[in-house]
Amino acid sequence: MTTMNTRFLVALLLVTIADVASAFTTPLGHQTSPFAFVTPSYPALLRSEPLAAASTSSSSSSDTPLQQSLPSKPTSPRTLRRVRTVQKNARLPVWPAWNGVLLWAVNRGAGDAAAAKLENVITGRVCPNFFTYPETTPFIMLVHHCHSFAPWDPLRFLQRTFFPEGFPAHPHRGFVTVTYFLDGGFLHRDSMGVQQTYGAEKRHGGKHTQWLSTGGGILHEEMYDLAGDNGGFMPQRQELYQLWLNVGADYKLETPDTVLLGGEEETPLVTLTDDQGRQTETIVLAGEYQGRRGAAPLHSDLAILHVRVQAGATWSYTLPANFETVILYLRQGSLLAEEGSVSLPVHHTVQFQSTGNELILQAPENEAADFMLLAGEPIREPCVAQGSMVMNTASEINKAYADYQSGTFGLPWSEKLSNEEWRNHVKKYPSRY
């Protein structure tokens, strides 16, 4: 096995484990892994009839989050966007794995809600959501990471001798990766010569999101930023989402580009308050909500929203007519949908039907909720994904791996290289795109 293949396999170890674990998911609908799928050709990609259900704008340029009044009743007339499937995906123990094993035991004995509350405290799991493409187009995969790294943990130092703390240099072609941090951060280096530090800590300067257009081909490294703002011996929490977005054929071989986003101008916060003082907060990571637009460089029409709903509050979203895809991942708490008739539990992924112009979700009176919402217009093109490449045909996938093996994306490097050693490496072996 070549050195290049060895580095690639190490970098994709988590993805491989998650792919195998997808066999243990328990969906109400069917599911396949996007790491080896082929969609039918157009026009077969046109959406069929959905399955049966499971049971005032303004803008601001200031640093102060937008405050608006939340109407007590949704505007009529409306048609509700109804639930199509609700499923729970495997949560894998990692970083630290021993915490994840404990959480598995709690989950088995006390249920999802108890394990979710404990996970939020002690961390130690990753949840890969492999979407059923093309039903979820343009969204391919969403991974929720919840980890921590303690300087006094002896097992951590044993583990990292064979399992690096992050994702060493690995290749991509043909899609967009979005990485959004709630705690902690990443140290980024790539074969275009770009070096970045981003995340949710003070030292990251508000840049909590990375938008990476992989284009014709890039190698990138994302290692956990464990510098710490305060030092000491407390575990350093790392919680984030990683999302894969498909793009149209016209964009798959463009020049790779990496953009950092964060702050009121680029990822605005919309705060709405109802007549009882209960609030909802929506961070617009991409697209638009209540007249506020994120600065993400979109290749298709979509929205990515991080939403927090106080206990008893109602959150609503008027969907554009072309947004046939709507997916929700519930990080904390629970929600009521379809005017209270459908309950959405914590750590579950919800896919909604393709019709209906109003999405209305309510938190129960005794519990707040926190979720990610993905919504967008379908990309009506064939799609083939395998490993870390997403293209339109199987022959294009084969060419992508051949180009990687020939060094067209650049050559992998060790995450242990100093920045000067890395710069010298990518000058000698850069991406040709």
Secondary structure, DSSP 8 states (H G I E B T S, - for coil): --HHHHHHHHHTHHHHHHHHHGGG-EESS----TTEEE---TTTTS---------------SSS-EEEE--SS--SS--B--EEEEEE---EE-SSHHHHHHHHHHHHHH-HHHHHHHHHHH--EEEEEE--TTTTTTEEEEEEEEEEE-TT-HHHHHHTTTS-SEEEEEEEBSEEEEEEEEESEEEEEETTS-EEEEESSGGGTT--EEEEE-TT-EEEEEEE----SS-SSS-EEEEEEEEEEE--GGGTTS--EEEEE-STTTS-EEEEE-TTS-EEEEEEEESEETTEE-----SSSEEEEEEEE-TT-EEEEE--TT--EEEEEEEES-EEETTTTEEE-TT-EEEE-S--SEEEEE--TT--EEEEEEEE----S--EEETTEEESSHHHHHHHHHHHHTTTT-----TTS-HHHHHHHHHHS----
